[in-house]
Amino acid sequence: MIVREQRAPDSLELLKLVFSRPKQAVAGAHEILAANPSPFDASVAYHTIGLVHREYGDLPAAIGELRRALALARRADSAERIADVLATLGIALVHSGSSARGLVLLDEGARATNGVLGAQVRFRRGGA
């Protein structure tokens, strides 16, 4: 019998858990934040928490967490991280009634990347 070690997922794996296991995603995000993370990992953690808030309808909390995620993504100087957070924040702003500002952020995210992530950002923008 093989026993696999239980461990916290790496930061990017948390985003994959948001829709299937949101409580586990948030718990993992808090673990990362408690461990003095890099700006990149902290950005992913706040992004995860913000997504869960957004999906459960707490838009003010989502927007606050996503703004923190964006600031940290910029500190990490990761174009993909910035674009992904911009798109998520843009959708949250659209859902909260700030459509013009949300669309500006979605456009900014679409311009910041290409490839698969670029297509995903443009798809989210189209849905908005």
N, C-alpha and C positions, 0 to 999 in steps of 0.2 A: 504494500500500500504506500503510495506516495503522498506525503503531506506537504502542501505548499505553504510557505511562509506568508502570513498576513502582513501586508505593509500598506502604507498610504500610497495612493496613486501619485505619479508625478503631476506637476501642475496642469499640463495640457490635457491630461486624462480627465481632470475634473469637469471640463467643459462637455465632455461626452456623457457625463453622468447626470447633467442638469435635468433632462427630460425623463430619464428612466428611473433615476434614484436621487431625487433632489436633496433629501436629508443627508445622504452620504456625501453628495457633492459639497454641500455647505459645511459639513463637519470636516471634510478634507481641506477645504479652503481655510477654515479657522486654524487647523493644524499647521498649514503652511505659514500663515500670518504670525503664528506664535513662535516660529523658528527663525526669526530674523532673515526673511527671504531677500533675494535679489529683487530689483525693481521689476524685472520681467515676471518672476514667479508671483510677486505681490500683485502685479497687474492681473494675472490670470485668476488669482484668488478673488480679488474684488469683482472681476468680470463675472465669475461664477456666481457669487452671491447676488450681484445685480441682476443677472439673468433669472435666478430663482425668484427674486422679488418681483420682477416684471411679469413672469409667467403666472404668479399667484395674485397679480393685480395691485401690488403695493408700488405704484409708480413713483411716488416721491422718494421712497427708500431706494428703489432701483436706480433712479437718476443720480442720487448721491453716491452710491457705490460705483456706478459706471463712470462718473466724473473722476473719482479717485483712481479707477483702473486706467483711464485715459492719461491722467497726469503721470502715472507710473510707467505706462507704455512709452510715453514720450521720453521719460528719463532713461528707459532701457534702450532707446533709439532703435526700436524694432518696427519697421514699416508694416509688416504683417500684423503685429500685435496692435498697432495704432489703428490700422484699417478695420480690423475685426471689432475693436471696441467702439470705434466711430459708428459702425453700422448698427451695433446693438444699442448704443445710446441714441442714435437717430431714431430707431424704431420706438424706443421708450418715449422719446419726446413727441413723436407723432401720436402715439396712443394717449399721451397726456394732454393733447390738444395744441401742442406747439409744433404744428405741421411744418411751417416754413423753416424753423430752426432745425428740426429733425431731418428734413430733406437736404438742407445745406450740409449737415454732417454726413449723411449717406453719400452725397456727391463727393465730398472730400475723401471719404473712405474708398470710393470707387476709383478715384484718381490716384490714390496712394499705392495701389497694388494691381497686379494682373494675375494671370493664370487661374488656378482653381479658386483661390480666395477672392480674386477680383470678380470672377463670375458669381460667386456666392454673394458678395456685397451688392453687385448689380441686381441679382435676383431679389434680394431683400428690399432694395430700393424700389423695384418694380411693384412689389407687394404693398409697399407703403403708399 
